[in-house]
Amino acid sequence: MGLVDFLGAAKKWVEEESVKTEKKFDQKLRSMSTAELKYHKKNMESKGIPKQYGYDKVVAELRRRGEL
């Protein structure tokens, strides 16, 4: 196994883990109550970093539920 093969396998593994993590995050958002989502959104905004990872997904889920 050469270095190129190893790096290719590592890149593939990282991409697969990234997809798994994103799916878990999406499932967690869907299972949260509307009140929890609103709290989560407000907490993210209060930290002054509304564009941090997941903020857009929280807002999208609230819009899907008709809360925004």
C-alpha positions in Angstrom: 0.0 0.0 0.0 1.5 3.2 -1.1 1.2 6.6 0.3 -1.3 7.7 -2.4 -3.5 4.6 -1.6 -3.4 5.4 2.1 -4.3 9.1 1.5 -7.1 8.1 -0.8 -8.5 5.7 1.7 -8.2 8.3 4.5 -10.0 10.9 2.4 -12.8 8.5 1.7 -13.2 7.6 5.4 -13.3 11.3 6.4 -16.0 12.0 3.8 -18.1 9.0 5.0 -17.8 10.1 8.6 -18.8 13.6 7.7 -21.9 12.3 6.0 -22.8 10.2 9.1 -22.3 13.1 11.4 -24.5 15.4 9.3 -27.2 12.8 9.2 -27.1 12.4 12.9 -27.4 16.1 13.4 -30.3 16.3 11.0 -32.1 13.5 12.9 -31.5 15.2 16.2 -33.0 18.5 14.8 -36.1 16.7 13.6 -36.5 15.0 17.0 -36.3 18.3 19.0 -39.4 20.1 20.1 -40.2 23.5 18.6 -39.4 25.2 21.9 -36.0 23.4 22.0 -35.3 24.6 18.4 -36.2 28.2 19.2 -34.0 28.1 22.4 -31.1 26.6 20.3 -31.5 29.3 17.6 -31.6 32.1 20.3 -28.6 30.6 22.0 -26.6 30.5 18.7 -27.5 34.1 18.0 -26.6 35.3 21.5 -23.1 33.9 21.0 -22.7 36.4 18.1 -21.9 33.7 15.6 -25.2 33.1 13.9 -23.5 31.5 10.9 -21.8 28.8 12.9 -22.3 25.1 11.9 -25.9 24.1 12.1 -27.6 27.5 12.4 -29.0 27.4 8.9 -30.4 23.9 9.6 -32.1 25.1 12.8 -33.7 28.0 10.9 -34.7 25.7 8.0 -36.3 23.2 10.4 -38.3 26.0 12.2 -39.4 27.3 8.8 -40.5 23.8 7.8 -42.7 23.7 10.9 -44.1 27.1 10.1 -42.6 28.7 13.2 -40.6 31.4 11.4 
